[in-house]
Amino acid sequence: MNSLNPKTYDPAPAHEVAFLGLGVMGYPMAGHLALAGHGVAVYNRTPAKSAAWQQEFAAQAKGRLRHAPTPREAAAGADIVFCCVGNDDDLRSVVLGEDGAFAGMAKGAVFVDHTTASADVARELSKAALERGLQFIDAPVSGGQAGAQNGALTVMCGGDAAAFERAKPVITAFARAVTRLGESGAGQLAKMVNQIAIAGLVQGLSEAIAFGQRAGLEMHEVLAVIGKGAAQSWQMDNRGKTMIEGRFDFGFAVDWMRKDLGLVLDEARRNGAQLPVTALVDQFYADVQQAGGRRWDTSSLITRLK
């Protein structure tokens, strides 16, 4: 069971959709689509997880739910196909080839990819989609597992404006903000901006808490005070307490953050952006990995300072 927190869904027309990838993000995102009234077909590399998802949401769903053995079969008959997998190669594996989603989609259907991947693969798959009479929207998300469970993700999109407008009302089943930022690849580039900002914030918060603890301050009280001023941030509000208490067995894993920062630094090498702090924090995360924290939350940066 995924402890999904249902929300009030917009009364949008129901669609037949598919969702590929039922990880910590995709599982609740697909669940919100089912509870919003859409017919949902799911695919996961582990078929038992797809079957468990269908069983969990069948009683509350208004539309037909099914699980399929291949992406192609999941995508058959869907107006919109959603995807949330690990990286560029995972994405290609569920999209392309004779068993890939593109092979099963009807002309005019829209593929919405929520994977945090490269801008290059977004442009590559957008081109491949157009050649088949399909549309591709790159739509990485921010908000983490809690955002997915609460249906409160922020979605950054790139791609055709008309296709985006078709998909947007359906995406709102699991999102609180859905914005198109440009053509193909723009969503992925915006997610990179997001991760650059987070990397610096988490390192700054780590240093602040570690400093305060060494100075003998009661840091819960300190954060309560400074959190009402200019130092306030989502990271402080949602991770400050757990950082003070040394709890990291939740949230967005260090392994995934390093994957994301690798995409950022690759793109920076191409476009000439100077990212000295981001590059440094990436190496700090490598230290956390080496210390056994590959699956710890990204706030575990503070462990390097203790």
VEXDREN-2710 file (C-alpha; in Angstrom, 1 decimal):
% VEXDREN-2710
k/r/px/py/pz
1/MET/0.0/0.0/0.0
2/ASN/1.3/3.5/-0.9
3/SER/-0.5/5.7/1.7
4/LEU/-1.9/7.9/-1.0
5/ASN/-3.6/11.1/0.3
6/PRO/-6.7/11.7/-1.9
7/LYS/-7.5/15.3/-2.9
8/THR/-10.3/17.3/-4.4
9/TYR/-10.1/16.6/-8.1
10/ASP/-11.1/19.1/-10.8
11/PRO/-14.2/18.0/-12.7
12/ALA/-12.4/17.5/-16.0
13/PRO/-13.6/15.1/-18.7
14/ALA/-12.4/11.6/-18.1
15/HIS/-9.7/10.2/-20.4
16/GLU/-8.2/6.8/-21.2
17/VAL/-4.6/7.1/-20.0
18/ALA/-1.6/4.9/-19.4
19/PHE/1.2/5.2/-16.8
20/LEU/4.6/3.6/-17.2
21/GLY/6.8/3.2/-14.1
22/LEU/5.3/2.6/-10.7
23/GLY/8.2/3.7/-8.4
24/VAL/7.9/5.9/-5.4
25/MET/6.7/8.7/-7.6
26/GLY/4.8/7.0/-10.4
27/TYR/2.7/4.7/-8.1
28/PRO/0.8/7.6/-6.3
29/MET/0.7/9.7/-9.5
30/ALA/-1.1/6.9/-11.3
31/GLY/-3.3/6.5/-8.3
32/HIS/-4.4/10.1/-8.4
33/LEU/-5.3/9.6/-12.1
34/ALA/-7.5/6.6/-11.2
35/LEU/-9.2/8.5/-8.3
36/ALA/-9.8/11.5/-10.6
37/GLY/-12.0/9.3/-12.8
38/HIS/-9.7/8.4/-15.6
39/GLY/-9.4/4.9/-17.1
40/VAL/-5.8/3.9/-16.3
41/ALA/-3.6/1.2/-17.7
42/VAL/-0.2/0.7/-15.9
43/TYR/3.0/-0.9/-16.8
44/ASN/6.0/-1.7/-14.5
45/ARG/9.1/-3.8/-15.0
46/THR/8.0/-5.9/-12.0
47/PRO/4.5/-7.1/-13.0
48/ALA/3.5/-7.9/-9.4
49/LYS/3.7/-4.2/-8.6
50/SER/1.3/-3.4/-11.5
51/ALA/-1.1/-6.0/-10.2
52/ALA/-0.8/-4.6/-6.7
53/TRP/-1.5/-1.1/-7.9
54/GLN/-4.6/-2.2/-9.7
55/GLN/-5.9/-4.1/-6.7
56/GLU/-5.3/-1.1/-4.4
57/PHE/-7.2/1.4/-6.5
58/ALA/-9.9/-0.7/-8.1
59/ALA/-12.5/-0.2/-5.4
60/GLN/-12.3/3.6/-5.5
61/ALA/-11.7/4.1/-9.3
62/LYS/-14.5/5.3/-11.5
63/GLY/-12.8/4.3/-14.8
64/ARG/-11.5/1.0/-15.9
65/LEU/-8.1/-0.1/-14.5
66/ARG/-5.8/-2.6/-16.0
67/HIS/-2.2/-3.6/-16.0
68/ALA/-0.3/-4.6/-19.1
69/PRO/2.8/-6.8/-19.7
70/THR/4.5/-4.3/-22.1
71/PRO/4.5/-0.5/-22.6
72/ARG/3.0/-1.0/-26.0
73/GLU/0.0/-2.8/-24.6
74/ALA/-0.5/-0.3/-21.8
75/ALA/-0.4/2.6/-24.3
76/ALA/-2.9/1.0/-26.7
77/GLY/-6.1/3.1/-26.7
78/ALA/-4.7/5.8/-24.4
79/ASP/-5.3/9.5/-25.2
80/ILE/-2.3/10.4/-23.0
81/VAL/0.6/8.2/-21.9
82/PHE/2.5/9.2/-18.8
83/CYS/5.9/8.0/-17.8
84/CYS/8.1/8.3/-14.7
85/VAL/11.3/6.1/-14.8
86/GLY/14.9/6.4/-13.8
87/ASN/17.1/7.9/-16.5
88/ASP/17.6/8.4/-20.2
89/ASP/18.2/4.7/-21.0
90/ASP/15.2/3.6/-18.9
91/LEU/13.1/6.1/-20.8
92/ARG/14.2/4.9/-24.2
93/SER/13.5/1.3/-23.2
94/VAL/9.8/2.0/-22.5
95/VAL/9.3/4.4/-25.4
96/LEU/11.1/2.9/-28.4
97/GLY/11.2/-0.5/-30.1
98/GLU/8.5/-3.0/-31.0
99/ASP/7.2/-3.3/-27.4
100/GLY/7.7/0.4/-26.6
101/ALA/4.8/2.9/-26.0
102/PHE/5.2/4.7/-29.3
103/ALA/4.4/1.5/-31.1
104/GLY/1.1/1.2/-29.3
105/MET/-0.1/4.8/-29.4
106/ALA/-2.7/6.0/-31.8
107/LYS/-1.9/9.0/-34.0
108/GLY/-2.6/12.3/-32.2
109/ALA/-2.0/10.8/-28.7
110/VAL/0.3/12.7/-26.3
111/PHE/3.2/11.2/-24.4
112/VAL/4.0/13.1/-21.1
113/ASP/7.4/12.2/-19.6
114/HIS/7.9/13.0/-15.9
115/THR/11.3/11.4/-15.7
116/THR/14.1/13.7/-14.7
117/ALA/16.3/13.2/-17.8
118/SER/18.5/15.1/-20.2
119/ALA/17.2/17.8/-22.5
120/ASP/18.8/15.9/-25.4
121/VAL/16.7/12.8/-24.9
122/ALA/13.6/15.0/-24.7
123/ARG/14.4/16.5/-28.0
124/GLU/15.3/13.1/-29.5
125/LEU/12.0/11.5/-28.4
126/SER/10.0/14.5/-29.4
127/LYS/11.4/14.2/-32.9
128/ALA/10.6/10.5/-32.9
129/ALA/7.1/11.1/-31.7
130/LEU/6.4/13.7/-34.5
131/GLU/7.6/11.2/-37.1
132/ARG/4.9/8.8/-35.9
133/GLY/2.1/11.5/-35.7
134/LEU/2.4/11.7/-31.9
135/GLN/3.2/14.5/-29.5
136/PHE/5.9/14.4/-26.7
137/ILE/5.9/16.7/-23.6
138/ASP/8.9/16.6/-21.3
139/ALA/7.5/17.3/-17.8
140/PRO/9.8/16.6/-14.9
141/VAL/8.4/17.2/-11.4
142/SER/9.4/18.8/-8.1
143/GLY/7.9/18.0/-4.7
144/GLY/9.3/14.6/-4.0
145/GLN/7.4/11.5/-2.7
146/ALA/5.3/13.6/-0.4
147/GLY/4.2/15.8/-3.3
148/ALA/3.3/12.8/-5.3
149/GLN/1.3/11.2/-2.5
150/ASN/-0.5/14.5/-1.8
151/GLY/-1.2/15.3/-5.5
152/ALA/0.7/18.5/-5.0
153/LEU/3.6/18.3/-7.5
154/THR/5.1/21.2/-9.5
155/VAL/5.4/20.2/-13.2
156/MET/7.8/22.0/-15.6
157/CYS/6.9/21.3/-19.2
158/GLY/8.5/21.6/-22.7
159/GLY/6.9/20.9/-26.0
160/ASP/4.0/21.8/-28.4
161/ALA/1.6/24.4/-26.9
162/ALA/-1.5/22.7/-28.1
163/ALA/-0.4/19.3/-26.8
164/PHE/0.4/20.8/-23.5
165/GLU/-3.1/22.3/-23.2
166/ARG/-4.6/18.9/-23.9
167/ALA/-2.6/17.2/-21.2
168/LYS/-2.7/20.0/-18.6
169/PRO/-6.2/19.3/-17.1
170/VAL/-5.3/15.6/-16.7
171/ILE/-1.9/16.4/-15.1
172/THR/-3.6/18.5/-12.4
173/ALA/-4.9/15.2/-10.9
174/PHE/-1.5/14.9/-9.2
175/ALA/-0.1/18.5/-9.4
176/ARG/-0.7/21.9/-7.9
177/ALA/1.2/23.8/-10.6
178/VAL/1.7/22.9/-14.3
179/THR/3.6/25.3/-16.5
180/ARG/4.8/25.2/-20.1
181/LEU/8.2/26.9/-20.3
182/GLY/9.1/26.5/-24.0
183/GLU/9.8/24.0/-26.7
184/SER/11.0/20.4/-26.2
185/GLY/13.7/20.2/-23.6
186/ALA/12.6/23.3/-21.7
187/GLY/11.0/21.3/-19.0
188/GLN/14.2/19.4/-18.4
189/LEU/16.3/22.5/-18.4
190/ALA/14.0/24.1/-15.8
191/LYS/14.3/21.0/-13.6
192/MET/18.1/21.5/-13.8
193/VAL/17.6/25.1/-12.5
194/ASN/15.5/23.7/-9.7
195/GLN/18.2/21.2/-8.7
196/ILE/21.0/23.8/-8.8
197/ALA/19.0/26.0/-6.4
198/ILE/18.3/23.0/-4.1
199/ALA/21.9/21.9/-3.9
200/GLY/23.1/25.3/-2.7
201/LEU/20.2/25.6/-0.2
202/VAL/20.8/22.2/1.4
203/GLN/24.5/22.8/1.8
204/GLY/23.9/26.2/3.3
205/LEU/21.3/24.8/5.7
206/SER/23.7/22.0/6.6
207/GLU/26.4/24.4/7.5
208/ALA/24.1/26.6/9.5
209/ILE/22.7/23.8/11.6
210/ALA/26.1/22.2/12.2
211/PHE/27.5/25.6/13.2
212/GLY/24.7/26.3/15.6
213/GLN/25.0/22.9/17.2
214/ARG/28.7/23.4/17.8
215/ALA/28.0/26.8/19.3
216/GLY/25.7/25.1/21.8
217/LEU/22.4/26.6/20.5
218/GLU/19.1/24.8/20.7
219/MET/18.6/24.5/17.0
220/HIS/14.9/23.7/17.0
221/GLU/14.3/27.1/18.6
222/VAL/16.8/28.8/16.3
223/LEU/15.1/27.5/13.1
224/ALA/11.7/28.4/14.5
225/VAL/12.9/32.0/14.8
226/ILE/14.9/32.4/11.6
227/GLY/12.3/30.5/9.7
228/LYS/10.1/33.5/10.1
229/GLY/12.7/35.8/8.4
230/ALA/14.7/36.0/5.2
231/ALA/16.4/32.6/5.8
232/GLN/13.1/30.7/5.4
233/SER/13.0/28.0/2.7
234/TRP/11.1/24.8/1.9
235/GLN/14.2/22.9/2.9
236/MET/14.3/24.6/6.3
237/ASP/10.6/24.0/6.9
238/ASN/10.5/20.4/5.8
239/ARG/14.0/19.1/6.5
240/GLY/15.5/21.3/9.3
241/LYS/14.0/19.2/12.2
242/THR/15.1/15.9/10.7
243/MET/18.6/17.2/10.0
244/ILE/18.9/18.3/13.6
245/GLU/17.8/14.8/14.7
246/GLY/20.0/13.0/12.3
247/ARG/17.1/11.2/10.5
248/PHE/17.6/10.6/6.7
249/ASP/15.8/7.3/5.9
250/PHE/13.2/8.9/3.7
251/GLY/12.8/11.4/0.9
252/PHE/14.7/12.0/-2.3
253/ALA/17.7/9.7/-2.4
254/VAL/21.3/10.9/-2.7
255/ASP/21.8/8.5/-5.6
256/TRP/19.1/10.3/-7.6
257/MET/20.4/13.7/-6.7
258/ARG/23.8/12.8/-8.0
259/LYS/22.2/11.6/-11.2
260/ASP/20.3/14.9/-11.5
261/LEU/23.4/17.0/-10.8
262/GLY/25.3/14.9/-13.4
263/LEU/22.8/16.1/-16.0
264/VAL/23.2/19.7/-14.7
265/LEU/27.0/19.6/-15.0
266/ASP/26.9/18.0/-18.4
267/GLU/24.5/20.7/-19.7
268/ALA/26.7/23.4/-18.1
269/ARG/29.7/22.1/-20.0
270/ARG/27.8/22.4/-23.2
271/ASN/26.3/25.9/-22.6
272/GLY/29.3/27.4/-20.8
273/ALA/27.5/28.1/-17.5
274/GLN/29.7/28.5/-14.4
275/LEU/28.5/26.3/-11.5
276/PRO/31.2/26.3/-8.9
277/VAL/28.9/25.7/-5.9
278/THR/26.9/23.0/-7.7
279/ALA/30.0/21.1/-8.7
280/LEU/31.3/21.3/-5.1
281/VAL/28.0/20.1/-3.6
282/ASP/28.0/17.2/-6.1
283/GLN/31.4/16.1/-4.7
284/PHE/30.0/16.4/-1.2
285/TYR/27.2/14.1/-2.2
286/ALA/29.8/11.6/-3.5
287/ASP/31.3/11.7/0.0
288/VAL/27.9/10.8/1.5
289/GLN/27.6/7.9/-1.0
290/GLN/31.0/6.6/0.0
291/ALA/29.9/6.8/3.7
292/GLY/27.0/4.4/2.9
293/GLY/24.3/7.1/2.3
294/ARG/23.3/6.2/-1.2
295/ARG/19.6/5.9/-0.2
296/TRP/19.6/8.6/2.4
297/ASP/17.6/11.8/1.8
298/THR/19.5/14.7/0.2
299/SER/19.5/16.5/3.6
300/SER/22.1/14.0/4.7
301/LEU/24.7/16.5/3.4
302/ILE/25.0/17.5/7.1
303/THR/26.6/14.2/8.0
304/ARG/29.8/15.3/6.4
305/LEU/30.1/18.1/8.9
306/LYS/29.8/16.0/12.0
END
